[in-house]
Amino acid sequence: MVYRSIVIVLPGYDDRGPDAPDGPGLAYDGADLMDRPGFWAAHLIEAVEADLDGELALLFNHELDTVRATYRQLTDTAAWPAFPVDLGGGARLVVVRRNVDEDEGVDYLLVPADGANCVQIATVEGALEGPGLSWDELVAVADRQPGALAQATALLLLAPMLGDTAAESSGAVTRLAAALRTVGVTGQVVTIAEAIVAAAPAAWHRTADGVNICDSEYSTRNPSSLVALKPADLRTVSDLLATGRG
């Protein structure tokens, strides 16, 4: 298999030595994979709580063999496809397929502009360990991207870490369905969008000092969670994802 020559540098996260493609690290730019038929079915499989079977293929209007072939490439343990989303000012969110035998998952990382280590804000390992962002934050990040296709792509790349009880009443299903159409999904886009919105609802609010947090016991963004980020990282994540930035 030929991988893109662009290695994604993830400080403190992907320092796996010199044997990976193109030098140090395993993470590579997975942008080419998004052009493969069945990519969105493969990427959103956990978000819609589906198995890699005919039901998923029908949902996205693909042949099952097509979806399986793309899923195999996404999860190939030879390297880790990564999908960056720009936050402005040099900061990024990066979606990484952590392809480790018997420990595969999808990590959602915030990479600050100052070169500090990545902050892992959510993980999908069969189910979401999150949520990692609210609906307002997801929309704010998507809207910073240049043009309708880039905005739709960002929305869907990050959608698996969404969890927000306010999302449905805020038009999330309509916007996600429109994004699916924009990236070329011809299947049951409303049903897909509804499944994403319903997957992991959580309530969000701002603390007295303005940090956006949620109430899910599985979220790094709940200060009371066993997996909570450090207070400084909670502040960094909240500030970089804040609506009105960019």
Secondary structure, DSSP 8 states (H G I E B T S, - for coil): ----S-B---TTT----TTSTTSS-SEEE-GGGGGSTTHHHHHTTTTTT--SSHHHHHHHT--HHHHHHHHHHHT-TT-EEEEEEEEETTEEEEEEEE--TT--EEEEEEE-TT----EEEEEESSSEE---B-HHHHHHHHHTSSSHHHHHHHHHHHGGGB--TTTGGGTHHHHHHHHHHHTT--S-HHHHHHHHHHSS---EEE-TTS-EEE--TT-TT-TTSTT---HHHHHHHHHHH-TT--
